[in-house]
Amino acid sequence: MPLPAKAFQRWLHGIAPDTSMADVCRLSQVKRTTLAQQLVRGKVAEATVVSISRAFNVSPVTSLAYFEVYRDLAGPLVPPTRQELVSQIATVDLLRAVIARTAPEEGGGGKGQAGAGDAGGGAEESTARPAESWELSPVPHTTSVKNWVDAIDDGELRHRVSAATGIAPQNYSAQLTANRLAPEVAIATSRAAGVGLTGGLVATGLITEAEAGWAAGARRAALDGLSDGELTALAGDRLQTLGKALRRQEHDQEQTEKIWENLG
């Protein structure tokens, strides 16, 4: 929900009282024409507030909490659940982890083979895994919003969000499919699920993990904490979902080509 221009101007005066609008735009990299249009319309985008906050070293969460619609963000930041953290790991990183865990160790004989020093050859293989060394893909990823909602959904979440916001379930689902969610709807989703209010803002890319108060390395720790079975099942589910989406795209493309052939 865009923020009232008058409230925005009061907020801006509070954090940058002696800064011209031109300098505000230059420092925050918000286009002057964009901000001018928002002010004329009387509605300023949340992304504009976040960009300006970063430019003046102010917490974006604290800035959003200045506005009535986001007042609940003024409370203590609640850490994300394990499910939320895992939802923000891109599919490609899950697949890398599967490969890393199943690849034979250098110099070893692979799984199921005992080393020369094993007493009687019957020692059980250790399940300990070294931390994967690659950098995780940044948040948000291509399905971060839908994955986040799925991770916190108890089966009735969409209905509760629809009732609380007035958004039709099909419109809500359309936003998830498009990997986007309006900030106020993301917070309403968090509230309906009983989780921290900033998780959806991270999933949509409005704020960063650090700005939301997530511990450094939290996503990596969540990935490393998955058992082999959990990791493989999750990667399989993600691939299945991706396959369905690609098949729909291929079908739509075929239909479009047929239409053009008939027209031609």
Order of alpha helices (4+ residues) and beta strands (2+ residues): beta-alpha-alpha-alpha-beta-alpha-alpha-alpha-alpha-alpha-alpha-alpha-alpha-alpha-alpha-alpha
